[in-house]
């Protein structure tokens, strides 16, 4: 199946953005990065997983730094930014294979946190 060249925009607020920027719709946020999905074969689970890793990496770069200096936990601002960016990127592609992979990752993380 041939796919058109698609650019995926991870639109997220910068870690240094003001509270005003955080309350705006995601399309109005300041920082973005593009990920090409032109050559992704969505019928291959390994390629879907690789795309998800690229989305996660892009969200991390745009939203970072993720930890508060002197502490070993993610800052709430980073977590909100990262979650919003990944969620928006997956939703914008609207691919059932990627959505299923993303939902499985969310469920796995929730189970891991519940068992701690």
WOSULTA-V87284 format. One record per pair of residues at least 12 apart in sequence whose C-alpha atoms are under 10 Angstrom apart, sorted by the first residue. I is the first residue (numbers start at 0). GAP is how many residues later the second one is. D is the distance in whole Angstrom. If there is no record, write none. Layout:
i gap d
I GAP D
I GAP D
This chain:
i gap d
0 40 8
0 41 10
0 42 10
1 36 9
1 37 9
1 38 10
1 39 9
2 34 9
2 35 6
2 36 8
2 37 8
2 38 9
2 39 10
3 33 9
3 34 6
3 35 9
4 31 7
4 32 7
4 33 4
4 34 8
4 35 10
5 28 9
5 29 8
5 30 6
5 31 6
5 32 6
5 33 10
5 87 9
6 26 9
6 27 6
6 28 6
6 29 5
6 30 7
6 31 8
6 86 9
7 24 9
7 25 8
7 26 5
7 27 5
7 28 6
7 29 7
7 47 9
7 80 10
7 81 7
7 82 9
7 84 7
7 85 7
8 18 10
8 22 10
8 23 6
8 24 6
8 25 5
8 26 7
8 27 9
8 46 9
8 49 10
8 76 9
8 79 9
8 80 7
8 83 8
8 84 10
9 16 9
9 17 10
9 19 10
9 21 8
9 22 5
9 23 6
9 24 7
9 25 8
9 45 8
9 46 10
9 48 7
9 49 7
9 52 8
9 72 10
9 74 9
9 75 5
9 76 7
9 77 9
9 78 7
9 79 5
9 80 9
9 82 9
10 14 10
10 15 6
10 16 7
10 17 8
10 18 6
10 19 7
10 20 6
10 21 5
10 22 7
10 23 9
10 48 9
10 51 9
10 52 10
10 70 9
10 73 8
10 74 6
10 75 9
10 77 7
10 78 8
11 13 10
11 14 7
11 15 9
11 16 9
11 17 6
11 18 7
11 19 6
11 20 6
11 21 9
11 47 8
11 50 7
11 51 7
11 68 10
11 69 6
11 70 8
11 71 9
11 72 7
11 73 5
11 74 9
11 76 9
11 77 10
12 13 8
12 15 9
12 16 5
12 17 6
12 18 6
12 19 8
12 49 8
12 50 7
12 64 9
12 65 9
12 67 9
12 68 6
12 69 9
12 71 9
12 72 9
13 15 8
13 16 7
13 17 6
13 18 9
13 47 10
13 48 6
13 49 6
13 50 8
13 51 10
13 63 9
13 64 9
13 67 8
14 16 10
14 47 8
14 48 5
14 49 6
14 50 7
14 51 9
14 60 10
14 62 7
14 63 7
14 66 8
14 67 10
15 47 9
15 48 9
15 49 10
15 61 9
15 62 10
16 12 9
16 13 8
16 14 9
16 60 10
21 55 10
21 58 10
21 59 9
25 58 8
25 59 9
25 62 8
26 61 10
29 32 10
30 31 7
30 32 9
31 26 9
31 27 9
31 29 10
31 30 7
31 31 10
31 53 9
32 22 9
32 25 7
32 26 8
32 28 9
32 29 7
33 21 9
33 24 8
33 55 10
34 16 9
34 19 7
34 20 7
34 23 8
34 54 10
35 15 9
35 18 10
36 14 8
36 56 9
41 53 8
41 54 9
41 55 6
41 56 8
42 54 7
42 55 10
43 53 9
44 52 8
44 53 9
44 56 9
46 51 10
47 47 10
47 49 7
47 50 6
47 51 10
47 52 10
47 53 8
47 54 10
48 48 10
48 49 8
48 52 7
48 53 9
50 39 10
50 47 8
51 34 9
51 37 9
51 38 8
51 46 7
51 47 10
51 49 8
51 50 8
51 53 10
54 30 8
54 31 6
54 32 10
54 34 7
54 35 8
55 26 8
55 27 9
55 29 9
55 30 6
55 31 10
55 33 9
56 25 10
56 29 10
57 24 9
57 27 9
57 28 9
57 31 10
58 19 10
58 22 8
58 23 5
58 24 8
58 25 9
58 26 6
58 27 6
58 28 10
58 30 9
59 18 8
59 19 9
59 21 9
59 22 6
59 23 10
59 25 9
59 26 9
60 21 9
61 16 10
61 19 9
61 20 8
61 23 9
62 14 9
62 15 6
62 16 8
62 17 9
62 18 6
62 19 6
62 20 10
62 21 10
62 22 8
63 13 10
63 14 6
63 15 9
63 17 9
63 18 8
64 12 10
64 13 7
65 12 5
65 13 7
65 15 10
65 16 9
66 12 10
85 16 9
86 12 9
86 15 9
86 16 10
89 12 8
